[in-house]
């Protein structure tokens, strides 16, 4: 998960912010136990792949601004 967050932050912009939030929240959708959790995991990984595709291919507008994030130590 930390690698995912690092990858998101490295390419974060105002244009892909909403997709970045969706990507970071994918693990919240993996719930349950046994076969229920497994099905949620499969669905979450599929959604994650779609979101990564969208995140990487978003066209950055000419007036796009960089988003700066403060991280507490």
PyMOL Python script that loads the backbone (N, CA, C, O; Angstrom):
from pymol import cmd

cmd.read_pdbstr("""\
ATOM      1  N   UNK A   1       0.818  -1.188   0.000  1.00  0.00           N
ATOM      2  CA  UNK A   1       0.000   0.000   0.000  1.00  0.00           C
ATOM      3  C   UNK A   1       0.861   1.251   0.000  1.00  0.00           C
ATOM      4  O   UNK A   1       0.554   2.217  -0.698  1.00  0.00           O
ATOM      5  N   UNK A   2       1.931   1.240   0.772  1.00  0.00           N
ATOM      6  CA  UNK A   2       2.807   2.419   0.821  1.00  0.00           C
ATOM      7  C   UNK A   2       3.440   2.682  -0.548  1.00  0.00           C
ATOM      8  O   UNK A   2       3.608   3.841  -0.928  1.00  0.00           O
ATOM      9  N   UNK A   3       3.791   1.644  -1.285  1.00  0.00           N
ATOM     10  CA  UNK A   3       4.339   1.805  -2.637  1.00  0.00           C
ATOM     11  C   UNK A   3       3.305   2.455  -3.543  1.00  0.00           C
ATOM     12  O   UNK A   3       3.634   3.338  -4.335  1.00  0.00           O
ATOM     13  N   UNK A   4       2.065   2.024  -3.427  1.00  0.00           N
ATOM     14  CA  UNK A   4       0.987   2.614  -4.216  1.00  0.00           C
ATOM     15  C   UNK A   4       0.850   4.098  -3.914  1.00  0.00           C
ATOM     16  O   UNK A   4       0.750   4.913  -4.831  1.00  0.00           O
ATOM     17  N   UNK A   5       0.845   4.449  -2.643  1.00  0.00           N
ATOM     18  CA  UNK A   5       0.725   5.855  -2.252  1.00  0.00           C
ATOM     19  C   UNK A   5       1.927   6.648  -2.767  1.00  0.00           C
ATOM     20  O   UNK A   5       1.760   7.763  -3.263  1.00  0.00           O
ATOM     21  N   UNK A   6       3.120   6.097  -2.658  1.00  0.00           N
ATOM     22  CA  UNK A   6       4.312   6.783  -3.188  1.00  0.00           C
ATOM     23  C   UNK A   6       4.199   7.000  -4.692  1.00  0.00           C
ATOM     24  O   UNK A   6       4.547   8.072  -5.186  1.00  0.00           O
ATOM     25  N   UNK A   7       3.722   6.010  -5.421  1.00  0.00           N
ATOM     26  CA  UNK A   7       3.552   6.137  -6.879  1.00  0.00           C
ATOM     27  C   UNK A   7       2.504   7.193  -7.226  1.00  0.00           C
ATOM     28  O   UNK A   7       2.674   7.953  -8.179  1.00  0.00           O
ATOM     29  N   UNK A   8       1.437   7.237  -6.460  1.00  0.00           N
ATOM     30  CA  UNK A   8       0.394   8.244  -6.685  1.00  0.00           C
ATOM     31  C   UNK A   8       0.949   9.641  -6.440  1.00  0.00           C
ATOM     32  O   UNK A   8       0.765  10.538  -7.263  1.00  0.00           O
ATOM     33  N   UNK A   9       1.619   9.825  -5.325  1.00  0.00           N
ATOM     34  CA  UNK A   9       2.141  11.144  -4.965  1.00  0.00           C
ATOM     35  C   UNK A   9       3.151  11.638  -5.995  1.00  0.00           C
ATOM     36  O   UNK A   9       3.207  12.833  -6.286  1.00  0.00           O
ATOM     37  N   UNK A  10       3.943  10.734  -6.542  1.00  0.00           N
ATOM     38  CA  UNK A  10       4.970  11.128  -7.507  1.00  0.00           C
ATOM     39  C   UNK A  10       4.371  11.758  -8.758  1.00  0.00           C
ATOM     40  O   UNK A  10       5.028  12.571  -9.407  1.00  0.00           O
ATOM     41  N   UNK A  11       3.143  11.401  -9.110  1.00  0.00           N
ATOM     42  CA  UNK A  11       2.529  11.914 -10.338  1.00  0.00           C
ATOM     43  C   UNK A  11       1.231  12.680 -10.079  1.00  0.00           C
ATOM     44  O   UNK A  11       0.443  12.893 -11.000  1.00  0.00           O
ATOM     45  N   UNK A  12       1.009  13.089  -8.849  1.00  0.00           N
ATOM     46  CA  UNK A  12      -0.229  13.759  -8.478  1.00  0.00           C
ATOM     47  C   UNK A  12      -0.311  15.158  -9.063  1.00  0.00           C
ATOM     48  O   UNK A  12       0.650  15.927  -9.011  1.00  0.00           O
ATOM     49  N   UNK A  13      -1.461  15.474  -9.615  1.00  0.00           N
ATOM     50  CA  UNK A  13      -1.725  16.825 -10.124  1.00  0.00           C
ATOM     51  C   UNK A  13      -3.195  17.144  -9.859  1.00  0.00           C
ATOM     52  O   UNK A  13      -3.957  16.280  -9.426  1.00  0.00           O
ATOM     53  N   UNK A  14      -3.577  18.367 -10.119  1.00  0.00           N
ATOM     54  CA  UNK A  14      -4.978  18.736  -9.928  1.00  0.00           C
ATOM     55  C   UNK A  14      -5.871  17.998 -10.929  1.00  0.00           C
ATOM     56  O   UNK A  14      -7.056  17.795 -10.663  1.00  0.00           O
ATOM     57  N   UNK A  15      -5.319  17.599 -12.067  1.00  0.00           N
ATOM     58  CA  UNK A  15      -6.095  16.888 -13.081  1.00  0.00           C
ATOM     59  C   UNK A  15      -6.405  15.445 -12.697  1.00  0.00           C
ATOM     60  O   UNK A  15      -7.450  14.921 -13.082  1.00  0.00           O
ATOM     61  N   UNK A  16      -5.520  14.793 -11.946  1.00  0.00           N
ATOM     62  CA  UNK A  16      -5.749  13.380 -11.615  1.00  0.00           C
ATOM     63  C   UNK A  16      -6.039  13.158 -10.130  1.00  0.00           C
ATOM     64  O   UNK A  16      -6.012  12.023  -9.655  1.00  0.00           O
ATOM     65  N   UNK A  17      -6.313  14.226  -9.406  1.00  0.00           N
ATOM     66  CA  UNK A  17      -6.537  14.143  -7.963  1.00  0.00           C
ATOM     67  C   UNK A  17      -7.686  13.186  -7.608  1.00  0.00           C
ATOM     68  O   UNK A  17      -7.528  12.321  -6.747  1.00  0.00           O
ATOM     69  N   UNK A  18      -8.833  13.341  -8.269  1.00  0.00           N
ATOM     70  CA  UNK A  18      -9.989  12.493  -7.933  1.00  0.00           C
ATOM     71  C   UNK A  18      -9.693  11.014  -8.176  1.00  0.00           C
ATOM     72  O   UNK A  18     -10.081  10.157  -7.382  1.00  0.00           O
ATOM     73  N   UNK A  19      -9.011  10.725  -9.266  1.00  0.00           N
ATOM     74  CA  UNK A  19      -8.638   9.341  -9.560  1.00  0.00           C
ATOM     75  C   UNK A  19      -7.641   8.838  -8.519  1.00  0.00           C
ATOM     76  O   UNK A  19      -7.693   7.676  -8.117  1.00  0.00           O
ATOM     77  N   UNK A  20      -6.732   9.712  -8.082  1.00  0.00           N
ATOM     78  CA  UNK A  20      -5.756   9.337  -7.056  1.00  0.00           C
ATOM     79  C   UNK A  20      -6.450   8.964  -5.751  1.00  0.00           C
ATOM     80  O   UNK A  20      -6.067   7.995  -5.095  1.00  0.00           O
ATOM     81  N   UNK A  21      -7.459   9.723  -5.378  1.00  0.00           N
ATOM     82  CA  UNK A  21      -8.214   9.423  -4.156  1.00  0.00           C
ATOM     83  C   UNK A  21      -8.914   8.072  -4.299  1.00  0.00           C
ATOM     84  O   UNK A  21      -8.914   7.267  -3.367  1.00  0.00           O
ATOM     85  N   UNK A  22      -9.509   7.826  -5.464  1.00  0.00           N
ATOM     86  CA  UNK A  22     -10.156   6.531  -5.708  1.00  0.00           C
ATOM     87  C   UNK A  22      -9.151   5.383  -5.616  1.00  0.00           C
ATOM     88  O   UNK A  22      -9.446   4.335  -5.043  1.00  0.00           O
ATOM     89  N   UNK A  23      -7.964   5.590  -6.183  1.00  0.00           N
ATOM     90  CA  UNK A  23      -6.919   4.558  -6.131  1.00  0.00           C
ATOM     91  C   UNK A  23      -6.510   4.258  -4.690  1.00  0.00           C
ATOM     92  O   UNK A  23      -6.378   3.099  -4.294  1.00  0.00           O
ATOM     93  N   UNK A  24      -6.316   5.314  -3.922  1.00  0.00           N
ATOM     94  CA  UNK A  24      -5.879   5.130  -2.532  1.00  0.00           C
ATOM     95  C   UNK A  24      -6.947   4.452  -1.679  1.00  0.00           C
ATOM     96  O   UNK A  24      -6.631   3.859  -0.648  1.00  0.00           O
ATOM     97  N   UNK A  25      -8.198   4.534  -2.098  1.00  0.00           N
ATOM     98  CA  UNK A  25      -9.274   3.946  -1.295  1.00  0.00           C
ATOM     99  C   UNK A  25      -9.652   2.529  -1.717  1.00  0.00           C
ATOM    100  O   UNK A  25     -10.551   1.934  -1.123  1.00  0.00           O
ATOM    101  N   UNK A  26      -8.992   1.984  -2.718  1.00  0.00           N
ATOM    102  CA  UNK A  26      -9.307   0.622  -3.177  1.00  0.00           C
ATOM    103  C   UNK A  26      -9.276  -0.401  -2.033  1.00  0.00           C
ATOM    104  O   UNK A  26     -10.193  -1.218  -1.951  1.00  0.00           O
ATOM    105  N   UNK A  27      -8.274  -0.400  -1.151  1.00  0.00           N
ATOM    106  CA  UNK A  27      -8.243  -1.420  -0.085  1.00  0.00           C
ATOM    107  C   UNK A  27      -9.457  -1.388   0.846  1.00  0.00           C
ATOM    108  O   UNK A  27      -9.769  -2.394   1.483  1.00  0.00           O
ATOM    109  N   UNK A  28     -10.142  -0.251   0.930  1.00  0.00           N
ATOM    110  CA  UNK A  28     -11.335  -0.161   1.780  1.00  0.00           C
ATOM    111  C   UNK A  28     -12.462  -1.064   1.288  1.00  0.00           C
ATOM    112  O   UNK A  28     -13.379  -1.381   2.047  1.00  0.00           O
ATOM    113  N   UNK A  29     -12.402  -1.476   0.037  1.00  0.00           N
ATOM    114  CA  UNK A  29     -13.462  -2.285  -0.551  1.00  0.00           C
ATOM    115  C   UNK A  29     -13.230  -3.790  -0.403  1.00  0.00           C
ATOM    116  O   UNK A  29     -14.051  -4.595  -0.841  1.00  0.00           O
ATOM    117  N   UNK A  30     -12.117  -4.162   0.209  1.00  0.00           N
ATOM    118  CA  UNK A  30     -11.816  -5.585   0.415  1.00  0.00           C
ATOM    119  C   UNK A  30     -12.261  -5.936   1.835  1.00  0.00           C
ATOM    120  O   UNK A  30     -11.530  -5.739   2.805  1.00  0.00           O
ATOM    121  N   UNK A  31     -13.469  -6.456   1.922  1.00  0.00           N
ATOM    122  CA  UNK A  31     -14.071  -6.757   3.224  1.00  0.00           C
ATOM    123  C   UNK A  31     -14.589  -8.180   3.250  1.00  0.00           C
ATOM    124  O   UNK A  31     -14.731  -8.837   2.219  1.00  0.00           O
ATOM    125  N   UNK A  32     -14.865  -8.631   4.454  1.00  0.00           N
ATOM    126  CA  UNK A  32     -15.468  -9.944   4.626  1.00  0.00           C
ATOM    127  C   UNK A  32     -14.457 -11.019   4.988  1.00  0.00           C
ATOM    128  O   UNK A  32     -13.303 -10.732   5.308  1.00  0.00           O
ATOM    129  N   UNK A  33     -14.914 -12.257   4.928  1.00  0.00           N
ATOM    130  CA  UNK A  33     -14.080 -13.411   5.245  1.00  0.00           C
ATOM    131  C   UNK A  33     -14.294 -14.489   4.196  1.00  0.00           C
ATOM    132  O   UNK A  33     -15.350 -14.566   3.569  1.00  0.00           O
ATOM    133  N   UNK A  34     -13.290 -15.306   4.020  1.00  0.00           N
ATOM    134  CA  UNK A  34     -13.408 -16.455   3.125  1.00  0.00           C
ATOM    135  C   UNK A  34     -13.726 -16.069   1.698  1.00  0.00           C
ATOM    136  O   UNK A  34     -13.101 -15.178   1.122  1.00  0.00           O
ATOM    137  N   UNK A  35     -14.726 -16.767   1.124  1.00  0.00           N
ATOM    138  CA  UNK A  35     -15.063 -16.553  -0.277  1.00  0.00           C
ATOM    139  C   UNK A  35     -15.615 -15.145  -0.539  1.00  0.00           C
ATOM    140  O   UNK A  35     -15.466 -14.625  -1.645  1.00  0.00           O
ATOM    141  N   UNK A  36     -16.250 -14.524   0.464  1.00  0.00           N
ATOM    142  CA  UNK A  36     -16.763 -13.160   0.311  1.00  0.00           C
ATOM    143  C   UNK A  36     -15.600 -12.183   0.165  1.00  0.00           C
ATOM    144  O   UNK A  36     -15.615 -11.315  -0.707  1.00  0.00           O
ATOM    145  N   UNK A  37     -14.599 -12.331   1.021  1.00  0.00           N
ATOM    146  CA  UNK A  37     -13.424 -11.467   0.937  1.00  0.00           C
ATOM    147  C   UNK A  37     -12.691 -11.695  -0.388  1.00  0.00           C
ATOM    148  O   UNK A  37     -12.227 -10.744  -1.016  1.00  0.00           O
ATOM    149  N   UNK A  38     -12.590 -12.934  -0.800  1.00  0.00           N
ATOM    150  CA  UNK A  38     -11.909 -13.250  -2.053  1.00  0.00           C
ATOM    151  C   UNK A  38     -12.611 -12.572  -3.238  1.00  0.00           C
ATOM    152  O   UNK A  38     -11.950 -12.020  -4.117  1.00  0.00           O
ATOM    153  N   UNK A  39     -13.933 -12.615  -3.261  1.00  0.00           N
ATOM    154  CA  UNK A  39     -14.675 -11.965  -4.345  1.00  0.00           C
ATOM    155  C   UNK A  39     -14.471 -10.453  -4.315  1.00  0.00           C
ATOM    156  O   UNK A  39     -14.292  -9.836  -5.365  1.00  0.00           O
ATOM    157  N   UNK A  40     -14.496  -9.848  -3.125  1.00  0.00           N
ATOM    158  CA  UNK A  40     -14.241  -8.412  -2.999  1.00  0.00           C
ATOM    159  C   UNK A  40     -12.822  -8.077  -3.452  1.00  0.00           C
ATOM    160  O   UNK A  40     -12.597  -7.042  -4.080  1.00  0.00           O
ATOM    161  N   UNK A  41     -11.873  -8.944  -3.137  1.00  0.00           N
ATOM    162  CA  UNK A  41     -10.489  -8.746  -3.562  1.00  0.00           C
ATOM    163  C   UNK A  41     -10.379  -8.736  -5.089  1.00  0.00           C
ATOM    164  O   UNK A  41      -9.716  -7.869  -5.658  1.00  0.00           O
ATOM    165  N   UNK A  42     -11.023  -9.689  -5.745  1.00  0.00           N
ATOM    166  CA  UNK A  42     -10.990  -9.769  -7.214  1.00  0.00           C
ATOM    167  C   UNK A  42     -11.587  -8.500  -7.822  1.00  0.00           C
ATOM    168  O   UNK A  42     -11.016  -7.922  -8.747  1.00  0.00           O
ATOM    169  N   UNK A  43     -12.729  -8.072  -7.304  1.00  0.00           N
ATOM    170  CA  UNK A  43     -13.382  -6.868  -7.815  1.00  0.00           C
ATOM    171  C   UNK A  43     -12.519  -5.630  -7.571  1.00  0.00           C
ATOM    172  O   UNK A  43     -12.420  -4.760  -8.435  1.00  0.00           O
ATOM    173  N   UNK A  44     -11.898  -5.553  -6.400  1.00  0.00           N
ATOM    174  CA  UNK A  44     -11.057  -4.404  -6.063  1.00  0.00           C
ATOM    175  C   UNK A  44      -9.823  -4.344  -6.967  1.00  0.00           C
ATOM    176  O   UNK A  44      -9.442  -3.263  -7.417  1.00  0.00           O
ATOM    177  N   UNK A  45      -9.203  -5.481  -7.232  1.00  0.00           N
ATOM    178  CA  UNK A  45      -8.017  -5.498  -8.108  1.00  0.00           C
ATOM    179  C   UNK A  45      -8.383  -5.105  -9.536  1.00  0.00           C
ATOM    180  O   UNK A  45      -7.609  -4.425 -10.209  1.00  0.00           O
ATOM    181  N   UNK A  46      -9.557  -5.529 -10.001  1.00  0.00           N
ATOM    182  CA  UNK A  46     -10.016  -5.137 -11.326  1.00  0.00           C
ATOM    183  C   UNK A  46     -10.222  -3.615 -11.374  1.00  0.00           C
ATOM    184  O   UNK A  46      -9.788  -2.949 -12.314  1.00  0.00           O
ATOM    185  N   UNK A  47     -10.879  -3.089 -10.365  1.00  0.00           N
ATOM    186  CA  UNK A  47     -11.118  -1.638 -10.289  1.00  0.00           C
ATOM    187  C   UNK A  47      -9.791  -0.889 -10.193  1.00  0.00           C
ATOM    188  O   UNK A  47      -9.619   0.157 -10.818  1.00  0.00           O
ATOM    189  N   UNK A  48      -8.858  -1.422  -9.413  1.00  0.00           N
ATOM    190  CA  UNK A  48      -7.553  -0.789  -9.267  1.00  0.00           C
ATOM    191  C   UNK A  48      -6.832  -0.707 -10.615  1.00  0.00           C
ATOM    192  O   UNK A  48      -6.236   0.322 -10.934  1.00  0.00           O
ATOM    193  N   UNK A  49      -6.882  -1.764 -11.392  1.00  0.00           N
ATOM    194  CA  UNK A  49      -6.251  -1.768 -12.723  1.00  0.00           C
ATOM    195  C   UNK A  49      -6.875  -0.704 -13.624  1.00  0.00           C
ATOM    196  O   UNK A  49      -6.166   0.003 -14.341  1.00  0.00           O
ATOM    197  N   UNK A  50      -8.201  -0.593 -13.584  1.00  0.00           N
ATOM    198  CA  UNK A  50      -8.893   0.433 -14.380  1.00  0.00           C
ATOM    199  C   UNK A  50      -8.485   1.835 -13.948  1.00  0.00           C
ATOM    200  O   UNK A  50      -8.258   2.711 -14.783  1.00  0.00           O
ATOM    201  N   UNK A  51      -8.396   2.038 -12.639  1.00  0.00           N
ATOM    202  CA  UNK A  51      -8.024   3.356 -12.118  1.00  0.00           C
ATOM    203  C   UNK A  51      -6.578   3.714 -12.463  1.00  0.00           C
ATOM    204  O   UNK A  51      -6.289   4.865 -12.791  1.00  0.00           O
ATOM    205  N   UNK A  52      -5.662   2.732 -12.391  1.00  0.00           N
ATOM    206  CA  UNK A  52      -4.267   3.004 -12.765  1.00  0.00           C
ATOM    207  C   UNK A  52      -4.186   3.407 -14.231  1.00  0.00           C
ATOM    208  O   UNK A  52      -3.443   4.320 -14.588  1.00  0.00           O
ATOM    209  N   UNK A  53      -4.948   2.728 -15.073  1.00  0.00           N
ATOM    210  CA  UNK A  53      -4.972   3.061 -16.501  1.00  0.00           C
ATOM    211  C   UNK A  53      -5.445   4.505 -16.690  1.00  0.00           C
ATOM    212  O   UNK A  53      -4.843   5.278 -17.434  1.00  0.00           O
ATOM    213  N   UNK A  54      -6.516   4.843 -16.014  1.00  0.00           N
ATOM    214  CA  UNK A  54      -7.047   6.215 -16.103  1.00  0.00           C
ATOM    215  C   UNK A  54      -6.047   7.217 -15.539  1.00  0.00           C
ATOM    216  O   UNK A  54      -5.815   8.266 -16.140  1.00  0.00           O
ATOM    217  N   UNK A  55      -5.454   6.904 -14.390  1.00  0.00           N
ATOM    218  CA  UNK A  55      -4.509   7.805 -13.721  1.00  0.00           C
ATOM    219  C   UNK A  55      -3.306   8.092 -14.621  1.00  0.00           C
ATOM    220  O   UNK A  55      -2.873   9.239 -14.735  1.00  0.00           O
ATOM    221  N   UNK A  56      -2.780   7.074 -15.246  1.00  0.00           N
ATOM    222  CA  UNK A  56      -1.587   7.224 -16.084  1.00  0.00           C
ATOM    223  C   UNK A  56      -1.879   7.914 -17.411  1.00  0.00           C
ATOM    224  O   UNK A  56      -0.990   8.536 -17.994  1.00  0.00           O
ATOM    225  N   UNK A  57      -3.104   7.811 -17.889  1.00  0.00           N
ATOM    226  CA  UNK A  57      -3.426   8.324 -19.212  1.00  0.00           C
ATOM    227  C   UNK A  57      -4.233   9.612 -19.219  1.00  0.00           C
ATOM    228  O   UNK A  57      -4.648  10.074 -20.282  1.00  0.00           O
ATOM    229  N   UNK A  58      -4.463  10.198 -18.049  1.00  0.00           N
ATOM    230  CA  UNK A  58      -5.192  11.459 -18.021  1.00  0.00           C
ATOM    231  C   UNK A  58      -4.392  12.534 -18.731  1.00  0.00           C
ATOM    232  O   UNK A  58      -3.191  12.683 -18.510  1.00  0.00           O
ATOM    233  N   UNK A  59      -5.062  13.266 -19.570  1.00  0.00           N
ATOM    234  CA  UNK A  59      -4.416  14.369 -20.268  1.00  0.00           C
ATOM    235  C   UNK A  59      -4.292  15.527 -19.303  1.00  0.00           C
ATOM    236  O   UNK A  59      -5.286  15.991 -18.745  1.00  0.00           O
ATOM    237  N   UNK A  60      -3.081  15.988 -19.107  1.00  0.00           N
ATOM    238  CA  UNK A  60      -2.834  17.111 -18.208  1.00  0.00           C
ATOM    239  C   UNK A  60      -3.067  18.384 -18.990  1.00  0.00           C
ATOM    240  O   UNK A  60      -2.467  18.598 -20.043  1.00  0.00           O
ATOM    241  N   UNK A  61      -3.947  19.234 -18.467  1.00  0.00           N
ATOM    242  CA  UNK A  61      -4.260  20.497 -19.130  1.00  0.00           C
ATOM    243  C   UNK A  61      -3.082  21.452 -19.102  1.00  0.00           C
ATOM    244  O   UNK A  61      -2.176  21.307 -18.282  1.00  0.00           O
ATOM    245  N   UNK A  62      -3.095  22.416 -19.986  1.00  0.00           N
ATOM    246  CA  UNK A  62      -2.007  23.387 -20.088  1.00  0.00           C
ATOM    247  C   UNK A  62      -1.878  24.205 -18.816  1.00  0.00           C
ATOM    248  O   UNK A  62      -0.783  24.635 -18.453  1.00  0.00           O
ATOM    249  N   UNK A  63      -2.995  24.418 -18.144  1.00  0.00           N
ATOM    250  CA  UNK A  63      -2.975  25.240 -16.941  1.00  0.00           C
ATOM    251  C   UNK A  63      -2.973  24.389 -15.669  1.00  0.00           C
ATOM    252  O   UNK A  63      -3.343  24.873 -14.600  1.00  0.00           O
ATOM    253  N   UNK A  64      -2.564  23.141 -15.779  1.00  0.00           N
ATOM    254  CA  UNK A  64      -2.561  22.254 -14.609  1.00  0.00           C
ATOM    255  C   UNK A  64      -1.607  22.771 -13.553  1.00  0.00           C
ATOM    256  O   UNK A  64      -0.527  23.283 -13.848  1.00  0.00           O
ATOM    257  N   UNK A  65      -2.042  22.619 -12.307  1.00  0.00           N
ATOM    258  CA  UNK A  65      -1.223  23.049 -11.191  1.00  0.00           C
ATOM    259  C   UNK A  65      -0.721  21.824 -10.440  1.00  0.00           C
ATOM    260  O   UNK A  65      -1.376  20.783 -10.401  1.00  0.00           O
ATOM    261  N   UNK A  66       0.424  21.972  -9.862  1.00  0.00           N
ATOM    262  CA  UNK A  66       0.986  20.926  -9.027  1.00  0.00           C
ATOM    263  C   UNK A  66       0.310  20.989  -7.667  1.00  0.00           C
ATOM    264  O   UNK A  66      -0.013  22.074  -7.184  1.00  0.00           O
ATOM    265  N   UNK A  67       0.097  19.848  -7.054  1.00  0.00           N
ATOM    266  CA  UNK A  67      -0.476  19.802  -5.707  1.00  0.00           C
ATOM    267  C   UNK A  67       0.655  19.463  -4.756  1.00  0.00           C
ATOM    268  O   UNK A  67       1.350  18.463  -4.939  1.00  0.00           O
ATOM    269  N   UNK A  68       0.835  20.271  -3.769  1.00  0.00           N
ATOM    270  CA  UNK A  68       1.871  20.036  -2.763  1.00  0.00           C
ATOM    271  C   UNK A  68       1.227  19.433  -1.533  1.00  0.00           C
ATOM    272  O   UNK A  68       0.168  19.883  -1.096  1.00  0.00           O
ATOM    273  N   UNK A  69       1.858  18.421  -0.978  1.00  0.00           N
ATOM    274  CA  UNK A  69       1.340  17.711   0.169  1.00  0.00           C
ATOM    275  C   UNK A  69       2.355  17.762   1.291  1.00  0.00           C
ATOM    276  O   UNK A  69       3.535  17.475   1.087  1.00  0.00           O
ATOM    277  N   UNK A  70       1.897  18.128   2.472  1.00  0.00           N
ATOM    278  CA  UNK A  70       2.756  18.087   3.656  1.00  0.00           C
ATOM    279  C   UNK A  70       2.528  16.742   4.329  1.00  0.00           C
ATOM    280  O   UNK A  70       1.388  16.334   4.551  1.00  0.00           O
ATOM    281  N   UNK A  71       3.597  16.072   4.645  1.00  0.00           N
ATOM    282  CA  UNK A  71       3.498  14.783   5.312  1.00  0.00           C
ATOM    283  C   UNK A  71       4.074  14.938   6.717  1.00  0.00           C
ATOM    284  O   UNK A  71       5.203  15.393   6.901  1.00  0.00           O
ATOM    285  N   UNK A  72       3.275  14.552   7.690  1.00  0.00           N
ATOM    286  CA  UNK A  72       3.734  14.619   9.075  1.00  0.00           C
ATOM    287  C   UNK A  72       4.735  13.514   9.320  1.00  0.00           C
ATOM    288  O   UNK A  72       4.546  12.385   8.870  1.00  0.00           O
ATOM    289  N   UNK A  73       5.793  13.834  10.030  1.00  0.00           N
ATOM    290  CA  UNK A  73       6.828  12.839  10.304  1.00  0.00           C
ATOM    291  C   UNK A  73       6.460  11.996  11.491  1.00  0.00           C
ATOM    292  O   UNK A  73       7.216  11.102  11.872  1.00  0.00           O
TER     293      UNK A  73
END
""", "prot")
cmd.dss("prot")
cmd.show_as("cartoon", "prot")
cmd.util.cbc("prot")
cmd.orient("prot")
